[in-house]
Amino acid sequence: MPRVLTGNRLETGDVLWWTGSDWSPLIRDAVAIGDEGEALVASLVAAERINDPALIDVTGEPGNWLPTTTRERVRASGPSVRADLARGSLSTEVI
Amino acid sequence: MYRYDQYDQAIVDARVAEFKDQVARRLRNEITEDQFKPLRLMNGLYLQLHAYMLRVAIPYGTLSGTQMRMLAHIARTYDRDYGHFTTRQNIQYNWIKLEQFADLLDDLSKVEMHAFQTSGNCIRNISSDQFAGAAADEVADPRPYAELLRQWSTLHPEFSFLPRKFKIAVIASDTDRAAIQLHDIGLQLRKNGAGELGFRVYVGGGMGRTPVIGSVVRDWIPVGQFLSYSEAILRVYNRYGRRDNIYKARIKILVNELGVAEFTRQVEEEWAGLAPLGLDAPQAEYDRIIAQFAPPAFDPAAPDTLDLSDPDFAVWVRQNVHPHKAPGYAIATISLKPKRGIPGDASSAQMDAVADLAERYAHDEIRVTHSQNLVLAHVKKADLYALWQGLDAVGLATPNLDLVSDIIACPGMDYCTLANARSIPIAQKIAAKFEDLETQRDIGELKIKVSGCINGCGHHHAGHIGILGVDKKGEEAYQLLLGGSGAEDTSLAKILGPGFDENGIVTAVEKLIAFYRGARSGPEERFLDTYRRLGPAPFKDSVYA
């Protein structure tokens, strides 16, 4: 199952996904992470600029990822009860 | 209302300066997240699903208009234009940025507010009766004693690293509007035959993973000695409470393991040593604080009649207005459970409006309730109509207090990292099934409480109907509980049977209510009373058969 890398920006708390070269607020920009994932997480923890970095399971394909757990779908979409605060890359409908 | 003295303000200013420095050091990477996390938690700052969440303390749930207006300013300036009033009578903001936090703390401190001790293993915000100072059945205003507890517990050096968090509630009526028997310490102010004040002391209550109803450890402690007695309770807990297992660290576990009699013996022994040391506040300090909670100058000529010719106003009065101890006055509850709304949420514009209305009609006092509503405790009956119109103009005149749509719901998995399931959509779906007000009124008092995880911030164990969100292989599921109460007839809700998915739990609640309406002995018998009379079996059959 594909995995993508997510975390929260220290300064703002914003939810982010790793694009391969930078961070994006949209899960659709995420790249699948291979065996290098654990090392990447360890380096992020050491750098202390991204909080709670984690590899999460997703289904789908690049540009159309869907986290497997409800919790991560909520993180990707925004609160299901506030459509006006949705992030834009994942509809709250999929929660 | 209590106003800070020089010591209160100095403590807050020093703590704010300290934490601002810690934030700056973290942003400069001079301290690690592992080092910073306990510091930010002690200052009410969590990292939740979408951003940082800040919990601001509202001591015993009492606010001035100026303070409420500042809460609106915080929402507008540092968050996304709304806040969430909680079951601890506090407010939470869900979209806080660490890089703006120093300015936010400065703004809060300008109105004698802060966020420390809203997290961590310390004595949390003291909660109280939202009708304090206005209820006809109270023996005295309980808030001066809650304020003394606030001062005593603020940065208390001995109790800043307890085995686990610690919650205290204070009331002064036989009617319990603060769920004192479900707190670590519950204090009921009473008056004896000689007219003296003293407290009945409950210890070891709580909800969460192991729900327990508190036990009376002392039926009477003179009011002048309740601080040293509280100190003795905390000392015994701090010394012997478990620190090896977070799930067994609350005082309720210690009381259960020792037994009430042995726990009480140890507290009494500790107190015997403490009482002579002069730890209790001197009478002058009692008098100073009590004077600050002096009731407003009620108008003795205020008319005690009410024009109920507007039917919508009359419905609101019947449901949301309570008698006041002063003739010509009333207590008005502002429901934060509008149709299709989010329980406890208020926009900055609504907060500003409540501040304006409180200043104009309610002697500049606002209360936050543990049911996630607001209260204006001192309103002239002659002003109620204008108040209602003002509330209606900003969507705050929903006449559903204590009805089926007045649902407590924690933030759940829409916001919270601890949650296993969403709470708010469940509350919204149940409320939508019973939108018709006449139907709600026919059902009568029914307290539904929804928690998104076992920690129980939604008080599901105290719900007439409780709903607990659980994780089922990564998906949301919901357990159904019945028979709880957080009032003076405290009881703990019990699981009825197997759980449900999101739609299933809503249907189950509909079935329960339909059964109740057919089975009740008369229109005055509440859902909880019917459940207590019949027991769980017929309710279970109505859902699962």
Interface residues (C-beta under 8 A of the other chain):
Chain A: N8 L10 E11 T12 G13 D14 V15 E48 R49 N51 D52 T68 T69 T70 R71 V74 R75 G78 P79 S80 V81 R82 L85 I95
Chain B: R26 L27 N29 T32 E33 L47 Q48 L49 H50 A51 Y52 R80 N94 W95 I96 K97 L98 E99 I342 M413 D414 Y415 A419 A421 R422 I424 P425 Q428 G474 E475 E476
